[in-house]
Amino acid sequence: MDSQALAVILKEYEGYCYQIAYYLLQRENSAADAAKKALLELARTPGFLTEPAAERRQRAKRAAIKHALTVG
């Protein structure tokens, strides 16, 4: 896996994951923790880099919601 490409793609979803988590939690620190956990999950997901953008976005949304619910 190309770590530089992965970092670029994860950076694209960082704000999106935080935004979703903050909407659900309404707490900055908890939202940041949830977003970080979601991004780590995405980084460890096989094939994340090669998925179409729409699928990556959907996967990022699911991960952000999942981790927001477990953090909050």
Backbone hydrogen bonds in HBPLUS format (Angstrom, degrees):
<---DONOR---> <-ACCEPTOR-->    atom                        ^
c    i                          cat <-CA-CA->   ^        H-A-AA   ^      H-
h    n   atom  resd res      DA  || num        DHA   H-A  angle D-A-AA Bond
n    s   type  num  typ     dist DA aas  dist angle  dist       angle   num
A0006-LEU N   A0002-ASP O   2.97 MM   4  6.22 159.2  2.02 153.1 159.8     1
A0007-ALA N   A0003-SER O   2.94 MM   4  6.07 155.7  2.00 141.9 148.0     2
A0008-VAL N   A0004-GLN O   3.09 MM   4  6.35 155.2  2.15 146.0 152.0     3
A0009-ILE N   A0005-ALA O   3.03 MM   4  6.29 163.0  2.06 151.8 155.9     4
A0010-LEU N   A0006-LEU O   2.85 MM   4  6.04 165.2  1.87 155.9 160.4     5
A0011-LYS N   A0007-ALA O   2.97 MM   4  6.05 150.5  2.06 141.8 149.6     6
A0012-GLU N   A0008-VAL O   3.26 MM   4  6.58 141.3  2.42 138.3 147.5     7
A0012-GLU N   A0009-ILE O   3.05 MM   3  5.16 125.7  2.36  97.3 111.2     8
A0013-TYR N   A0010-LEU O   3.02 MM   3  5.19 131.6  2.26  99.7 112.6     9
A0014-GLU N   A0010-LEU O   3.00 MM   4  6.13 115.6  2.43 143.2 160.3    10
A0014-GLU N   A0011-LYS O   3.38 MM   3  5.09 152.1  2.46  93.9 101.8    11
A0017-CYS N   A0013-TYR O   2.92 MM   4  6.04 165.8  1.94 154.5 157.3    12
A0018-TYR N   A0014-GLU O   3.05 MM   4  6.28 161.1  2.09 148.8 154.4    13
A0019-GLN N   A0015-GLY O   2.83 MM   4  5.95 160.4  1.87 148.9 154.6    14
A0020-ILE N   A0016-TYR O   3.10 MM   4  6.33 162.1  2.13 150.4 154.1    15
A0021-ALA N   A0017-CYS O   3.00 MM   4  6.18 168.2  2.02 150.6 154.3    16
A0022-TYR N   A0018-TYR O   2.75 MM   4  5.90 161.4  1.79 156.2 161.7    17
A0023-TYR N   A0019-GLN O   2.99 MM   4  6.11 157.0  2.04 143.9 150.2    18
A0024-LEU N   A0020-ILE O   3.15 MM   4  6.44 153.1  2.22 147.6 154.1    19
A0025-LEU N   A0021-ALA O   2.85 MM   4  5.97 155.3  1.91 150.9 158.4    20
A0026-GLN N   A0022-TYR O   2.67 MM   4  4.96 155.8  1.73 136.3 144.3    21
A0031-ALA N   A0027-ARG O   2.90 MM   4  5.98 156.4  1.95 153.2 160.8    22
A0032-ALA N   A0028-GLU O   2.88 MM   4  6.07 155.8  1.94 152.6 159.1    23
A0033-ASP N   A0029-ASN O   3.00 MM   4  6.25 156.3  2.06 145.7 152.0    24
A0034-ALA N   A0030-SER O   2.93 MM   4  6.15 161.7  1.96 149.0 153.9    25
A0035-ALA N   A0031-ALA O   2.89 MM   4  6.03 160.2  1.93 148.0 153.6    26
A0036-LYS N   A0032-ALA O   2.94 MM   4  6.09 157.6  1.99 145.5 151.7    27
A0037-LYS N   A0033-ASP O   3.00 MM   4  6.25 160.2  2.04 149.7 154.7    28
A0038-ALA N   A0034-ALA O   2.90 MM   4  6.11 153.4  1.97 146.9 154.8    29
A0039-LEU N   A0035-ALA O   2.89 MM   4  6.14 159.3  1.94 151.3 156.4    30
A0040-LEU N   A0036-LYS O   2.98 MM   4  6.23 153.1  2.06 146.0 153.5    31
A0041-GLU N   A0037-LYS O   2.98 MM   4  6.21 153.9  2.05 144.0 151.0    32
A0042-LEU N   A0038-ALA O   2.93 MM   4  6.24 159.2  1.97 149.8 155.5    33
A0043-ALA N   A0039-LEU O   2.89 MM   4  6.09 155.7  1.95 146.9 153.5    34
A0044-ARG N   A0040-LEU O   3.14 MM   4  6.34 139.5  2.31 140.8 150.4    35
A0044-ARG N   A0041-GLU O   3.14 MM   3  5.23 129.7  2.40  97.1 110.2    36
A0045-THR N   A0042-LEU O   3.11 MM   3  5.07 157.5  2.16 102.5 109.5    37
A0048-PHE N   A0045-THR O   3.24 MM   3  5.64 161.6  2.27 134.3 132.6    38
A0050-THR N   A0047-GLY O   3.07 MM   3  5.32 128.7  2.34 103.8 117.0    39
A0055-GLU N   A0052-PRO O   3.03 MM   3  5.42 121.6  2.38 108.5 122.4    40
A0056-ARG N   A0052-PRO O   3.00 MM   4  6.35 157.7  2.05 155.5 162.8    41
A0057-ARG N   A0053-ALA O   2.90 MM   4  6.10 161.1  1.94 152.9 157.6    42
A0058-GLN N   A0054-ALA O   3.08 MM   4  6.26 157.9  2.13 142.0 147.8    43
A0059-ARG N   A0055-GLU O   2.88 MM   4  6.06 158.6  1.93 148.3 154.5    44
A0060-ALA N   A0056-ARG O   2.82 MM   4  6.02 154.7  1.88 149.5 156.7    45
A0061-LYS N   A0057-ARG O   2.94 MM   4  6.16 154.9  2.00 146.8 153.4    46
A0062-ARG N   A0058-GLN O   3.01 MM   4  6.28 163.7  2.04 150.1 153.8    47
A0063-ALA N   A0059-ARG O   2.96 MM   4  6.16 160.8  2.00 148.2 153.7    48
A0064-ALA N   A0060-ALA O   2.91 MM   4  6.06 160.2  1.94 149.5 154.9    49
A0065-ILE N   A0061-LYS O   2.98 MM   4  6.19 164.7  2.01 153.2 157.1    50
A0066-LYS N   A0062-ARG O   2.92 MM   4  6.05 167.1  1.93 150.4 154.6    51
A0067-HIS N   A0063-ALA O   2.97 MM   4  6.11 166.8  1.99 151.8 154.9    52
A0068-ALA N   A0064-ALA O   2.89 MM   4  5.95 147.1  1.99 143.3 152.9    53
A0069-LEU N   A0065-ILE O   2.97 MM   4  6.17 156.3  2.03 152.1 157.7    54
A0070-THR N   A0066-LYS O   3.15 MM   4  6.43 137.9  2.34 137.3 148.6    55
A0071-VAL N   A0067-HIS O   2.89 MM   4  5.94 147.2  1.99 142.8 150.9    56
A0072-GLY N   A0068-ALA O   2.85 MM   4  5.70 163.1  1.88 144.2 150.1    57
